[in-house]
Amino acid sequence: MDAGQAAGLGVVQRYQALEDSGCALHLEAARSSQHWIAVADRSPNFGFTSACWWIRFNLDNSGRQPAQVTVDLGTPLQDFVDWHVLDRSDGRLLTSVRSGDRRDFNFRYQQSLTLALPLAMAAGQQLAVYARLATFDGFQEPLALAVRSSDAFSLAKSRELLLTGMYFGCLLAFCIYSIFLFISTKENIHITYAAFLLLLSLTTFIYYGASTGLLHSINADFNNALLPFFFSLCMFFFFIFARTYLKIPDLPPNILIETYNVIITLLLLISPLAFLLGYAIAYAANATLVLCNILILLLLTIRLCWKKNMNAIFLFIAFFPLGTSLSLKLLSLDNFITVQHLIENNFYLAESTIFSVVALSFSIAHSMKIMRLAMEKARSRELESTIALQDNELKLLHLSRVTLAGELSGAIAHELSQPLTSILSNAQAAEFMIRNRHFNESAQLAITRDIIDQAKLAATVIAKIRKLLYPGKRSTDRIRVNDVLASARLFLQHDLTLKNIRLTEYGDHALHVSGDLVQIQQVMINLLANAIEAVKDLPDERKCVYLSVRAYLGKYALFTISDTGVGLPPDQHDRIFDAFFTTKEGGMGLGLNICKKIIVAHYGEIWARSSYPFGSIIEFTLPTDE
């Protein structure tokens, strides 16, 4: 290479390489060795090897002015590198510099660029540059060996420093953004993505050598082991994120998905290997597992893209550049293939990462927008369903009341017949007196008052029936228990008298409960009507229905309705409250189910049990309002 011509500088692709299998050769022995191999058109890439390697190339300055150049190894991860510069005209050793990633940071040649060698060349000077590369644990990083003018080298490093700052700023910004999304949405995918970005930042931070002086300046082994450790965890969280983002657990299970999940687990388990077995073994294991899972993820993503899965399309677009460059980089590390572009442009991997992170972050935001709209629609549908359900429940309660009114039509007719008969009789008496001109002021006034009283009584009966049948909304009032019982007696007295059934009441009727009067009346009438139905065909001495009310647990009123009928089997004590379950021929199976809904809506409970020696007992509680 010619330092006197700017066009002649750049990546070194013509050099000689010498393998030192025992790592025992000194400079003089290496110079005189007959086993040098000429290499052209590719950068040094020795991969996994325990041997030391020598590299030499010629560097001339054909110009008439001195030249300031820098020989750059092109990687921050070379374990040991010994530079030897000789004058080709007389074979004299001009300088020897020992450096490398495994040497103590405080004793390196340059603290900021430890693997670069600055040279000042006189006009017409001809040099031979030797580099002895040694590995600590059997792995040689691919080298983008280059010679540049010192100004061009400084400019390139400044540009790289600027891009590195932008890179870390971008990663950390999206990391913080993902954390805020997790806090606001509680979706685990965001904290997984944030962990991936944080570990990606740490991996890159260590890869580019920044950790060497900041973490542990005199323990390079620890620093180097951090790289595969963080890389393994980084890829673990990325594959977890991809699995969640693509909803892979919802897909039909197959061998690819099972293998994908196993590799994810292995990546987590082998992450400490770098501290236990060494950098090279950990990197080899990581590279193999990551390459396998990238291939599986690619196949799954393509399959989902074919099905027009938008998340899969976003993931494919976002991570195809990164996945491709990372795969080629890992294959280069294994020395399976050599991608000259990636070796020469080591920062390309970071640039593709930036594109992937930005693209995927926007896709996550898009997915969140779609999810939010879907959730809003779902909440709207849920609200509509709730309103419809409440409306249906009101209609069902109304239907139950109408049905109950039909069953009590005889009692209603009886209650109305008495005042109507009295009104008719009084009206006929008044008509007779008027026709026969028997004017008796006191008698006529008594007849008029009786008509008014009987009309009020009929109006009261009709009002109670209307309240029972009116399909209104539930209200909460302070209700006297005695009012509930009086209303029930009004509707049921005719049936009790007609069927010769004794209704016995006892307990504290002065209690007050909290609830809807009409609905509680409906429950009471329904339960008493069932008890009457249960004993109507029994001998007169067994036609008994009992009703009691008492305080219960300090804050409830306990209502107990019992009869002396045939009773219920124990296995039906809970089932009788199920919708459409009935023990009556021709029954709808809705009465007790609606009673339970009303009691539960009033924050009470209802249950059934057997009465000894025969009959059934139904009890329910309501909150008191004392």
C-alpha positions, 0 to 999 in steps of 0.5 A: 500500500502507498501512503503517498497516494490517498487512493492507495489507502483503505482496507488491506486485502493483499497480505501474507498470513502465517499460522503459528500452531504452537504460538512459539514463533518470535519475530525473527523466526516468523520473518524467515519462515517459508510457510507464509501464504499470500492472500488477496481480495479478502480480509483476515477471518480465522474464526475458531482456532487455538493457533496464533496467526501472523499477518504482514504487508508492505507500506510505502510512502512514494510521496515527497512529503512525510505521511501520517497514517494509522493502521487499524485492526478494524475490531475492538475484540482482538484478544492480543495483537503485537505490532512490529514495524520494520524498515524494509531497506535495512531490515531494522526494527523501528517499533514494537507495540503490544495491545489487545482486548485481553491486556490490562486497559491501563497499560495499552498503547492507546486508551481510546483506540487500543487496536490502532497503530499510528505511524509517521512515515518519512518521504520515500520510506518503505515499511513492513508491518507485522501483526501477531494475533493471539487468542485467549479462548480459541476465537479470532474476530474477523478483521477489517484491517485497514490503513488510512491517513490519520486525518481520514481515520480521525474523521471516520472515528468521529463519524462512528462516534456520532452514529454511536451516540445517535444509535444509543439515543434512539434505542434508549428513547424507544426503551423508555417509550415502551416502558411508558406504554407498559405502565399505561396499558399493562401489556407485557409485550411492551416491557418485553420489548423494552428489555430487548432494547436495553440489552441490545444497547448493553450488547452494542456498548460492550461490543464496540469496546466502550465497556473495557475502560468503564466496567473493569479496567484490570479484568478483561476476562470479565468484560469479554464474557459480558458480551455473549452473556448480554447477547444471549439475553438480548436474543431471548427477549427478542424471540419472546417479543416476536412470539407475543407480537405474532401471537404464536401461542394461538397458532396450531402447534407444530414441530417448528413452534415447539423447536422455537420455544425450546431454543428460547429456553436454551438461550436463557439457560446458556447465558451464564456459559460465558463466565463458566466455559469461556467466551468462544464456547458461549459465542458458538452456542449462542450463534448456533441457537440464534441462527436456528431460531432466526430461520424458524421465525422467518418461516413462521413470519412468511407463512403468516404474511401469506395469510395477510397477517399485518403484524407478520408483515410489519415484523418481516419489513422491520427485521429483515435487514437486521435478521439478514445482516445478523445471520451473515455476521454470525456465519462470518464469526463461525468462518462458515462464510465471509461477507466482505461488506459486513467485515469492512462496514462493521457499523452496518449491523448497528445501522440496520438495527436502528432501522428495525427498531424504528420501523417496529416501534411504529408498527407497535404504535399502529397495532396499539391504535388498532387494539385501542379501537377494537377495545372501544368497539368491544366496550361499546358492544358490551355496553349495548349488550348490558343495556339489552340484557337489563331491558330483557330482565325488566321484560321478564320481570313484567312477564312474570308479574302478568303471569302471576296476575293471571294465576291470581285472577280469582283473588283479584275478581273477589277483591273487586266484587265486594266493593263493586257489589256494595256500590251497585246495591247503594246505587239501586237503593238511591234510585229506588228512593228517587223514583218513589220520592222518598227523600231522606237526607241522612239516608241519602248521605249515608248511601253516597258516603258508602258509594265513595268508600267502596269506590276508593276501596276498588281504586286501591285494589286496582292501584295495587294490581297496576303497580304489580304489573307496571314494568318500571325500573327498580327503586330503593325505598325504606319499606315496612315489612307489614306493608309487604305482608298486607299486600300479599294477604290482599291478593291471596286472601280469596284463595286461602278462604276458597281452599280452606288454607290456614296462613299463620304469621309470626315474627317482627312485622315492624321491621323495615327493609331497603328495596323496591316495594313492588318487586319484594311484593312479587317475591312474597306473593310468588312464594306464598302462591307456591306454598298454597299450591303445595297444600291445596289438595291435602286434608284440611288438617294439613292445609297450613302455610307459615310465614315468619319475619325476624332480624338476622345477623344484625343487618338483615331481615329473614323471611321464612315461608314453609308449608306442610306439602310433599316437600322437595328432594334434596337434589332439587333444593338448588335446581328449583331456582334455575330458569325453566326448571319446574315441578308443576305440570304446565309451569314455566319454570320462571317464578323462582328464578326471577325471585332469586334475581330480585333477591340477589339484586337487593343484596340478599340471598335465597335458599330452600330446605326440607321441613320436618316431618314433611313440607318445604321451607324457602327463606330469603334475606333482605338488608334492613333499614332501621 
